Amino acid sequence: MRAVARRLKWVRSFLHPLSRDILQFAALVRNDLRRRPYPNGYAVSKRWQAILNQAMDRTAQVREPIELAIVGMELFDLQHEVVTAKRTEYFRRVRTEFVARNPELALINESPLAHHEAVATIDGATFSAKLEQTLNYYEDIKAGVDDVNEIKVIVEVGSGFGRLARLMHLLDRSRCYVLVDLPESLVFAYAFLRTSFPESRIKVLANADDIVPGMTQHFDFIFCPIHQLVHLKLDRVDLFVNTYSFAEMTQGCVNHILDCVERVLKPRFLYSLNLVFADKTIHFDTGGLDGEGNETVLALQPEWWPKRFVLIPGVVDTKYRVTGSVVLQHVTTLPQLLIRELRAAEEAERDPQKRLGYLYLSALWSRDQDLADKFFQDLRRLFGEFGFTPAQGYHFDKIGEVLVLRRGIAFGSPAEIQGGSDGKKDEKT
């Protein structure tokens, strides 16, 4: 309780003028935005609906606006961890390695709002498990885009309480960060970022009419309820981000968002850190146990080139899963030529994981039986290298990408795949 009181005291010293602003946004969500119907075909899973209901119940118990930020961190993301001496030494080593690779991270600290037991102080800097994860996101992005300093407009769908937005703003105050999420989640992100950056310029897109040309040049943070994503035409989008939440959505939600990405946002780069090449029916947090798990999170149109494709195997509740860290660059190559280039890159690539990425996309877009069979063969081989045993945690024929490829091939030739030797493309290097 004393630690919470200290956090509240620290914020009250400068936050008071913003208290009304935070409460007004919470009231807008509670009384209006969360009552609006979702886009056609967009259905929030039972699991997340329960989380959102719990979150809104918590807001009714909040006595001061700053508590919304703290509740959001604890409810959505920041796990309660008691940092031991051994854990502190681990954080010291990890932080040193991050800064050695990325000197720009030297002055980055955990938020003062984080629970004190989950934070270690290392040479005057604060660090936590969640900050470590956020810095990993940053390194993934940095490794995949051409120049991270040129990433000025970022749109994140499923932004949680805003920890990646905070990091990217700390590193470059000239950026515009657009947070797209369910309205209930935006309450906590709004409170967290308003608290973290009291002087920041903030805009809320409550209605389509609120979306105006040039706004990314005049605001630091833009809050966009998922209802307005289909209208979110911006002057430029350098990077689209989704971490983990795609895998927790129903397929209708994923399809709606990716359609908006490709038709409306049109970002230069797309970063996805999500469950891939997995049997989602066996994982609770993907909606699989409720029958609401999606099949695939990368059901994209043929207009992307994989700049980064890293697979991270894991086990949760004795069940195998693979997380894919993927950065894609938008290209204008005609589809047939793009498929040929992917196949050539796959044949030349030595990294088995990146080769599998080339292979998956070329099979997805060509609907070629031989390519699909090769993908299945290589996926099984990679699972063997990971130590995966089908009898102990997954069913190959229920893997989303396997189902999608087989279904696509069964429907016949690719739809609207045209092109020739005169196709043009963006630079991929």
Summary of the structure (lengths in Angstrom):
residues: 429
radius of gyration: 22.0
end to end distance: 52.5
largest distance: 68.8
contacts: 1424
relative contact order: 0.10
helix: 54%
strand: 15%
